[in-house]
Each structure stands twice: as structure tokens, then as C-alpha cells.
Amino acid sequence: MEIPEVTLVNVLVRFPLKSIARFRTVSKEWKLLIDSDFFRDLYISLNSSSSISWSIIQTKPQKLTLEIVGHHGCERWGLSRSPGSLVSFFAETPINKLNVLACTDGLVSVCAETSDGSPMYYIGNPLLQEWFRIPQPPFRNFERFRKHERFSDSGLVTKMKNGVVVSYKIVWLLTHPAKVEFMIYSSDTGTWDRRNVTCVHTALWTSRDKSIALNGILHWLSNLTSSIIAYDFYGGHDDGFCIIHFPGVGKDDELRRFRRTFTTSEGSIVYFNEFLENVNRTLRVWRLVKYTDGPEAWQLFREVSLVSLMESGINYFPVVMHPLNSEIIYFWNRNKKGLILFNLRTQVFSLHKETEDVRKCMDGCVLSFNRCSEYMESIYTYFLSSFQNGPNHLLFSQYVFPRWLHHLPGPNPT
């Protein structure tokens, strides 16, 4: 008996995406229905408030494990394990080492090292297990570039349309005095391109410097000034990078507790820090609203007393903001070896330890830890005031599952 399409749609939209992915294999008709723009838009609109799996990622290359905190069991995907556990694939030749380079909008770029030390680069969608091997750039002296201390292969940006990734670009860079050379692979063309861009902030830019991608823009933390360096790979900036100084530079250094860094939340770059004024501890949160170098670049949207958080002790440092809920900030408490989730609106916090069995958190997901304490212990001195004169680094990023089943754009994946 044939099920009416309206009835089928009303039933399917109630399932998590993990089940929707399986339903695509039932028949050709079901696959066409699920892959249609109508079904996708309906599903996203009806499930806009449901929680999504995501991970806190450490950015030190070859250090411990990639995912230090995972969120699973969320409504949207209904997965029983953390997102990081899905990053696996089969290479056509034996490999000695697999390094995850970047995670953006559900896509992951990796470098697999073969038995003879040669690199193989891949881009993939771990959820659908779709992988594509990126061809080696056809540039002279590429091997010499790759071994250069100022070479970085960890850039990945995407272009979204109606919540679906329709294009991506792999971005490698090599810094020279006063300029940066980009090597860019585009899924639109299937080819590599080179681009030289003026930039005066290259003196301490090394292969260790990671970036955070958002809306097709890569963001780096400047090593020379208290600023963010941004470049839009889909929208221009051909005349050079955009330099954005943090709010309060030169004014709040004696009041600010932590070294400056940034994270993402609800589609924006976010900066937050703790300030001590007249014995009062206050948390201020800014959102980047304009890519320009001036006070109008940042909007202060939260200023919260930390009196309630003091109950957990003061030996903590900032980690990230929840990528989908700008009311929740994550701290690490070193004394109690636990992750603090602090709600900015209610000023209520919860402490989650790596040794606990049940770790249901504020967004309804289940927390899973992977050598998190070990990583936090290795980096905590970076945030201390006595160490704030050294190079700046991004030590955390987020890997967020997409809101819909999008396939890997470009050439046919394997």
C-alpha cells in the first residue's frame, strides 16, 4: 500500500537526522523526497530549537587527542556517541599518522602520513562517510614550502545556502615579509590557485597559528598586537587583511584577568573576559558586529557579576562559548578538575567532572571527556597574568554538526 506523500512527510520530520539518513536508502522515491528543498526547509523550520551535537576541539597539533569534550545524545541528530568518534576513514594506502587540520560547518580536513612520510590530504563529511582526496598543488617547490616554519595547512572555509554547505575552500598559507601567500583549493573549480595579499602582521606568524572559520572568513589571533586578523575568501578584501583590535586595548590591561582570545556563538565572533574593579568580579562579553578597526566593531551585549561563580573557587580560566547558545560560557576549574557551564542570564553554573558517569548538561546533551584534564593542565599557564607577554595562540575551537544532511560539494567523494 502506497503512503500518501503528505502523510509520509508529517511522519519523517519527527525523526532525528540519524534516522533520516537511513530512510534515504529505503527507496528512490524516499531519497528524492528527503533530498528536496521543500523537505529540508520544513525539517529545519520545525526543528530550529532542537539541540545539536558538537565538540570542543584542542588546537595543538599532535597533542593528545583532537576532541577533548563531546556533546552527544542531542535531539537533532540522536547520536549515541560523540562527534569526534566519527572522524575516521579508509585511505587507499597504509598510513602511519592521521592529523585533523580543521573542522568547519560539519566538514573536516585531514592529513594522512604514509609509511614513507609523504602527506595525503583529504576533505570529508564524517557523518555520511564521504571523503575526497585533495590533489597536491601543482606549484614549484611545494615540498620546500610545506617544511617551512611559516607554512600552515590548517585553513578551511565554506559557503552556505539555506543551511547547506554548497562550496568549500582549502586554504594553505606561507608568510613572507609584509605579505602572505595563499594556496587555495576550491570545490567549485576542482583546482588550486595562488594569491598574494598585503599584511604587515607576519613577523611571528608560524605553522602553529590556527584560525577559526566563520561565514567564509578565516580569523587569526595576532601575535604582535591585541587584535584579530581576518580575511574573507568569498567576499573580497583583495587589498589586504582586516585588522580588528579588541575592545579596551590599552585601557583595561590592569583590570583584565585573562589573556585575550576569541570564540564563536550564534553565528558571530565573540570575545569575553573577566574584570576586577573595586573587589567586584565582572564578566563582559562582546560580539563582533563590523569588520573594521574601531570601537564600532564590537558590541557589548553582556555584563554579568561573577559572585555566584565564586562558589566554585577562582582558579579557573575561559574555554569557549556555546556555539549555538550565547547564554552559556564554558570555564575549566583547575582545582576541581571539571568543566564549568555558566548561564549568563540566570547566573547559575554547573560543574562536570571527567570522572562522573552521568554528565547531562544545560543544553540537554550528554558530555563526554577525552583526556580533557590532561590537556587543560598542559595549557593553564598560558592564561596567567604573569605569562601574558608571550606569543598569542588559539587553544580551542568548536566542531559543530550541521543542521541538515548536506553532501560533500565538488567532485564525487569516495
C-alpha positions as CSV (number, residue, x, y, z in Angstrom):
1,M,0.0,0.0,0.0
2,E,1.4,3.4,-1.0
3,I,1.7,6.0,1.7
4,P,0.4,9.5,0.7
5,E,3.3,12.0,0.4
6,V,1.7,14.4,2.9
7,T,1.4,11.7,5.5
8,L,5.0,10.4,4.9
9,V,6.4,14.0,5.3
10,N,4.5,14.5,8.5
11,V,5.9,11.3,9.9
12,L,9.5,11.7,8.7
13,V,10.0,15.2,10.0
14,R,9.6,13.9,13.6
15,F,12.7,11.7,13.4
16,P,16.3,12.7,14.2
17,L,18.7,13.1,11.4
18,K,20.4,9.9,12.2
19,S,17.2,8.1,11.2
20,I,16.6,10.4,8.2
21,A,19.9,9.4,6.8
22,R,18.9,5.7,6.9
23,F,15.5,6.5,5.4
24,R,17.2,7.8,2.3
25,T,18.2,4.3,1.4
26,V,14.6,2.8,1.6
27,S,13.7,3.7,-2.0
28,K,14.4,6.1,-4.8
29,E,11.1,8.0,-4.0
30,W,12.0,8.4,-0.3
31,K,15.5,9.6,-1.3
32,L,14.1,12.2,-3.7
33,L,11.6,13.4,-1.1
34,I,14.2,13.8,1.7
35,D,16.7,15.5,-0.7
36,S,14.2,18.0,-1.9
37,D,14.4,21.7,-0.9
38,F,10.8,21.5,0.4
39,F,11.5,18.7,2.9
40,R,14.9,20.2,4.0
41,D,13.3,23.7,4.7
42,L,10.4,22.1,6.5
43,Y,12.6,20.0,8.7
44,I,14.9,22.8,9.6
45,S,12.0,25.1,10.5
46,L,10.2,22.6,12.6
47,N,13.4,21.6,14.5
48,S,15.0,25.0,14.8
49,S,15.1,24.9,18.6
50,S,16.4,21.3,19.0
51,S,19.9,20.7,20.4
52,I,22.8,19.7,18.1
53,S,25.8,17.6,18.8
54,W,29.2,19.5,18.9
55,S,32.7,19.2,20.3
56,I,35.3,21.3,22.0
57,I,38.5,20.9,19.9
58,Q,42.1,21.4,21.1
59,T,44.3,23.1,18.5
60,K,47.8,21.9,19.5
61,P,49.0,19.7,16.6
62,Q,49.8,16.1,17.5
63,K,48.9,16.8,21.2
64,L,46.9,14.1,22.9
65,T,43.6,13.9,21.2
66,L,41.6,16.2,18.9
67,E,38.2,16.2,20.8
68,I,38.6,16.9,24.5
69,V,34.8,17.4,25.2
70,G,32.0,16.0,23.1
71,H,28.2,16.6,23.2
72,H,26.0,13.8,22.0
73,G,22.6,12.4,22.6
74,C,21.1,15.7,21.3
75,E,17.7,15.9,19.7
76,R,18.7,16.9,16.2
77,W,21.0,14.0,15.4
78,G,20.1,11.5,18.1
79,L,23.7,10.1,18.2
80,S,24.8,7.7,20.9
81,R,28.5,8.7,20.7
82,S,30.5,11.9,20.5
83,P,31.1,13.8,17.2
84,G,34.9,13.2,17.3
85,S,34.4,9.4,17.2
86,L,33.1,9.7,13.7
87,V,36.3,11.2,12.2
88,S,37.6,8.0,10.6
89,F,38.1,6.9,7.0
90,F,39.9,4.3,4.8
91,A,42.9,5.5,2.8
92,E,44.0,3.8,-0.4
93,T,47.5,3.1,1.1
94,P,48.7,2.3,4.6
95,I,49.1,5.3,6.8
96,N,51.3,5.9,9.9
97,K,49.6,9.0,11.3
98,L,46.4,10.9,10.8
99,N,46.2,14.6,11.7
100,V,42.9,16.6,11.7
101,L,43.7,20.0,10.4
102,A,40.3,21.9,10.5
103,C,36.6,21.4,11.2
104,T,34.1,23.8,9.7
105,D,30.3,23.5,9.3
106,G,30.4,19.7,9.6
107,L,33.3,19.2,7.1
108,V,36.7,18.0,8.3
109,S,40.1,18.3,6.6
110,V,42.8,15.8,7.5
111,C,46.4,15.0,6.5
112,A,47.3,11.3,6.4
113,E,51.0,10.5,6.5
114,T,52.0,7.4,4.5
115,S,54.7,4.8,5.5
116,D,57.4,6.8,3.6
117,G,56.4,10.1,5.2
118,S,54.5,11.5,2.2
119,P,51.4,13.5,3.0
120,M,47.9,12.8,1.6
121,Y,45.2,15.5,2.2
122,Y,41.5,14.7,2.4
123,I,38.3,16.7,2.9
124,G,35.3,14.8,4.2
125,N,31.8,14.7,5.8
126,P,32.3,12.2,8.7
127,L,28.5,11.9,9.2
128,L,27.9,10.4,5.8
129,Q,31.4,9.0,5.5
130,E,32.1,10.9,2.3
131,W,35.8,11.6,1.6
132,F,37.7,13.2,-1.3
133,R,41.5,13.2,-1.7
134,I,42.7,16.8,-2.4
135,P,45.2,16.8,-5.3
136,Q,48.7,18.1,-4.5
137,P,49.2,21.7,-5.5
138,P,50.9,22.0,-8.9
139,F,53.3,24.6,-7.7
140,R,57.1,24.5,-7.9
141,N,59.0,23.9,-4.7
142,F,55.8,22.7,-2.9
143,E,57.7,20.3,-0.7
144,R,60.1,23.1,0.4
145,F,57.1,25.3,1.2
146,R,55.5,22.5,3.3
147,K,58.6,22.2,5.5
148,H,58.9,25.9,6.0
149,E,58.3,27.1,9.6
150,R,55.9,29.8,8.4
151,F,53.7,27.4,6.4
152,S,50.2,26.4,7.6
153,D,47.9,23.9,6.0
154,S,45.0,24.2,8.5
155,G,42.6,26.6,6.8
156,L,39.1,25.5,5.7
157,V,36.2,27.9,4.8
158,T,32.7,27.1,3.5
159,K,29.9,28.9,1.7
160,M,26.4,28.1,3.0
161,K,23.0,28.4,1.3
162,N,19.7,27.7,3.2
163,G,21.7,25.9,5.9
164,V,23.6,23.6,3.5
165,V,27.3,23.7,2.5
166,V,27.4,24.4,-1.2
167,S,31.1,25.1,-1.6
168,Y,34.4,24.9,0.4
169,K,37.9,26.1,0.0
170,I,41.1,24.6,1.4
171,V,43.4,27.4,2.5
172,W,47.2,27.0,3.0
173,L,49.4,29.9,3.7
174,L,53.1,30.8,3.6
175,T,54.1,34.1,5.2
176,H,56.8,36.5,3.8
177,P,57.9,39.9,5.0
178,A,54.8,42.2,4.7
179,K,52.7,39.8,2.7
180,V,51.0,36.4,2.9
181,E,50.9,33.9,0.0
182,F,47.7,31.8,-0.1
183,M,47.4,28.5,-1.8
184,I,43.6,27.9,-2.3
185,Y,41.8,24.7,-3.5
186,S,38.2,25.4,-4.5
187,S,35.5,22.8,-4.7
188,D,33.8,25.0,-7.4
189,T,36.7,24.6,-9.8
190,G,38.5,21.5,-8.5
191,T,41.8,23.4,-9.0
192,W,44.4,25.2,-6.9
193,D,45.1,28.9,-7.1
194,R,47.7,31.3,-5.6
195,R,47.1,34.7,-4.1
196,N,49.4,37.2,-2.6
197,V,47.9,39.6,0.0
198,T,49.5,42.5,1.8
199,C,49.8,42.1,5.5
200,V,52.1,43.9,8.0
201,H,51.5,41.4,10.8
202,T,53.6,38.5,9.6
203,A,56.7,38.6,11.9
204,L,55.6,35.9,14.3
205,W,53.1,34.0,12.2
206,T,54.1,30.4,12.2
207,S,52.7,27.0,11.4
208,R,51.4,26.7,14.9
209,D,49.0,29.6,14.5
210,K,45.5,28.2,14.0
211,S,42.5,30.0,12.6
212,I,38.7,30.0,13.2
213,A,36.4,30.0,10.2
214,L,33.0,31.7,10.2
215,N,30.9,32.7,7.2
216,G,33.7,32.1,4.7
217,I,36.2,34.2,6.7
218,L,39.3,33.0,8.4
219,H,40.2,34.7,11.7
220,W,43.7,34.6,13.3
221,L,44.9,35.9,16.7
222,S,47.7,38.4,16.0
223,N,51.0,37.6,17.7
224,L,52.2,41.3,17.7
225,T,49.1,43.3,18.7
226,S,45.9,42.8,20.7
227,S,43.9,42.2,17.6
228,I,42.2,39.7,15.2
229,I,43.4,39.3,11.7
230,A,40.6,38.4,9.2
231,Y,40.4,37.6,5.5
232,D,37.2,36.9,3.5
233,F,37.8,34.1,1.0
234,Y,34.3,34.5,-0.6
235,G,33.7,38.2,-0.4
236,G,36.8,40.1,-1.3
237,H,39.4,42.1,0.8
238,D,41.7,41.9,-2.2
239,D,43.5,45.0,-0.9
240,G,44.6,43.2,2.3
241,F,43.6,41.7,5.6
242,C,41.2,43.3,8.0
243,I,42.8,44.1,11.4
244,I,40.4,44.4,14.3
245,H,41.6,45.4,17.7
246,F,39.9,44.0,20.8
247,P,37.8,46.4,22.8
248,G,39.5,48.3,25.6
249,V,43.1,47.8,24.3
250,G,45.4,49.9,26.4
251,K,42.7,50.9,28.9
252,D,41.7,47.7,30.7
253,D,45.1,45.9,30.9
254,E,45.3,46.4,34.7
255,L,41.7,45.3,35.2
256,R,41.6,42.4,32.7
257,R,42.3,39.0,34.3
258,F,42.8,36.7,31.3
259,R,44.8,36.8,28.1
260,R,42.6,37.9,25.2
261,T,41.2,35.2,22.8
262,F,38.0,34.7,20.9
263,T,35.4,32.1,20.1
264,T,32.2,31.8,18.1
265,S,28.5,31.7,19.2
266,E,25.2,32.0,17.3
267,G,27.0,33.0,14.0
268,S,29.3,35.7,15.5
269,I,32.9,36.1,16.7
270,V,32.7,36.6,20.5
271,Y,35.3,37.9,23.0
272,F,34.8,37.7,26.7
273,N,37.0,38.4,29.8
274,E,36.8,38.9,33.5
275,F,37.5,42.3,35.0
276,L,38.3,43.2,38.6
277,E,37.1,46.6,39.7
278,N,36.7,47.6,43.4
279,V,36.9,44.0,44.5
280,N,34.0,43.2,42.2
281,R,34.5,40.5,39.5
282,T,32.6,41.2,36.3
283,L,32.3,39.2,33.1
284,R,31.9,41.2,29.9
285,V,31.0,39.7,26.6
286,W,31.4,41.4,23.2
287,R,30.1,40.4,19.8
288,L,32.0,41.4,16.6
289,V,29.4,43.3,14.5
290,K,31.6,45.1,11.9
291,Y,34.8,44.2,10.2
292,T,36.6,47.4,10.8
293,D,39.3,48.7,13.2
294,G,37.4,51.0,15.6
295,P,35.1,50.9,18.6
296,E,32.1,50.4,16.3
297,A,33.5,46.9,15.5
298,W,32.4,45.4,18.8
299,Q,29.0,45.4,20.6
300,L,29.0,44.8,24.4
301,F,25.9,42.5,24.9
302,R,26.5,41.0,28.3
303,E,27.9,42.4,31.6
304,V,27.4,39.9,34.5
305,S,28.5,39.8,38.1
306,L,30.5,36.6,38.9
307,V,29.5,36.5,42.6
308,S,27.7,33.2,42.1
309,L,30.6,31.6,40.2
310,M,32.9,32.4,43.1
311,E,31.3,29.4,44.9
312,S,33.4,27.1,42.7
313,G,36.6,28.9,43.6
314,I,38.6,31.3,41.5
315,N,41.2,29.0,40.0
316,Y,39.5,28.8,36.6
317,F,40.1,30.0,33.0
318,P,37.9,30.6,29.9
319,V,37.4,27.9,27.3
320,V,34.7,28.6,24.8
321,M,31.1,29.9,24.5
322,H,28.4,27.5,23.5
323,P,28.3,27.8,19.6
324,L,24.5,27.7,19.5
325,N,23.5,29.5,22.7
326,S,25.2,32.7,23.6
327,E,23.9,32.5,27.2
328,I,26.3,29.6,28.1
329,I,30.0,30.0,28.7
330,Y,32.5,27.2,29.4
331,F,35.3,27.6,32.0
332,W,37.8,25.0,33.3
333,N,38.2,24.8,37.1
334,R,41.7,23.6,37.8
335,N,41.3,22.8,41.5
336,K,38.2,20.6,40.9
337,K,39.3,19.3,37.5
338,G,36.0,20.0,36.0
339,L,34.2,21.9,33.3
340,I,32.0,24.8,34.5
341,L,28.9,25.7,32.4
342,F,27.9,29.2,33.4
343,N,24.5,30.7,32.3
344,L,24.9,34.4,31.8
345,R,21.1,35.1,32.1
346,T,20.3,33.1,35.2
347,Q,23.9,33.3,36.7
348,V,23.6,29.6,37.6
349,F,26.5,27.3,37.0
350,S,27.0,23.6,36.9
351,L,30.3,21.6,37.4
352,H,31.0,18.5,35.3
353,K,34.0,16.3,36.2
354,E,35.7,13.9,33.9
355,T,35.3,11.1,36.4
356,E,31.5,11.3,36.5
357,D,29.3,8.7,34.9
358,V,26.3,10.9,34.0
359,R,27.1,14.3,32.6
360,K,23.8,15.7,31.2
361,C,24.4,19.4,30.6
362,M,22.4,22.6,30.2
363,D,21.6,22.1,26.5
364,G,20.2,18.6,27.0
365,C,23.2,16.8,25.6
366,V,25.4,14.3,27.3
367,L,29.0,15.4,27.9
368,S,31.9,13.0,27.1
369,F,35.5,13.8,28.1
370,N,38.6,12.6,26.3
371,R,41.8,13.4,28.2
372,C,40.5,16.8,28.9
373,S,42.1,17.3,32.3
374,E,45.5,16.4,30.8
375,Y,45.2,19.0,28.1
376,M,43.9,21.7,30.4
377,E,46.8,21.1,32.8
378,S,49.3,21.5,29.9
379,I,47.9,24.9,28.9
380,Y,46.7,26.7,32.0
381,T,49.8,28.8,32.5
382,Y,49.0,30.5,29.1
383,F,46.1,32.3,30.7
384,L,48.0,33.5,33.8
385,S,48.8,37.3,34.0
386,S,52.5,36.6,34.5
387,F,52.7,34.8,31.2
388,Q,50.7,37.3,29.0
389,N,53.8,38.8,27.3
390,G,54.5,35.7,25.2
391,P,53.1,34.8,21.7
392,N,49.3,34.6,21.3
393,H,47.6,31.3,20.4
394,L,44.1,30.0,19.9
395,L,43.9,26.9,22.1
396,F,40.3,25.9,21.5
397,S,37.8,25.7,18.6
398,Q,34.4,24.1,18.1
399,Y,33.3,21.3,15.8
400,V,29.5,21.7,15.3
401,F,27.3,19.2,13.4
402,P,25.3,20.7,10.6
403,R,21.5,21.3,10.9
404,W,20.9,19.2,7.8
405,L,22.3,16.3,5.8
406,H,24.5,18.0,3.2
407,H,26.8,16.0,0.9
408,L,30.4,16.9,0.2
409,P,30.4,19.6,-2.5
410,G,32.5,19.3,-5.6
411,P,34.0,16.2,-7.3
412,N,32.5,12.8,-6.4
413,P,33.6,11.7,-2.9
414,T,34.9,8.2,-2.2
